[in-house]
Amino acid sequence: MNKIMQENKVKLVINGKKVEAFSGDTILQVAAKEGIYIPNLCYHEKLKPYGACRLCLVEVEFNGKKRIVASCAYTVREDLFVYTESPEVERIRKNLVELYLAIFPFAPEIKKLAERYGLKGTRYRKENAYCSRCGLCVR
């Protein structure tokens, strides 16, 4: 690997796993390359990150401070710690899936996520739309 390529690499930790990535990559891209699943609806590798669905939320820790970010739009940096399934992330994601289950219960990804989070129904008013409003078709 040449010197320029090495200078653009950063080291970070995802779910306790040490990984290397290019500095311009997003957390979602790096996680996918490492075989770490992060759910998403609105992401597409050929489009600018949109972050509308918020299902790709992860918790990041940098310099001792934690926060929740959209992994599709957050670029990696040196010494970043990423938690894709922290209790806070799981709580937020489960609430989002429950909401999406009411809005578009026919979307296959939503059905899979509802099953993953043990959701059999929703407390929200049902709309029964077929469109998941991810924005991919118009972007």
Buried (B, 14 or more C-beta within 10 A) or exposed (E): EEEEEEEEBBEBBBBEEEBEBEEEBBBBBBBBEEEBEBBBBBBBEEEEBBBBBBBBBBBBBBEEEEEBBBBBBBBBEEEBBBBBEBEEBBEBBBEBBBBBBBBBBEBEBBBEBBEEBEBEEBEEEEEEEEEBBBBBEEE
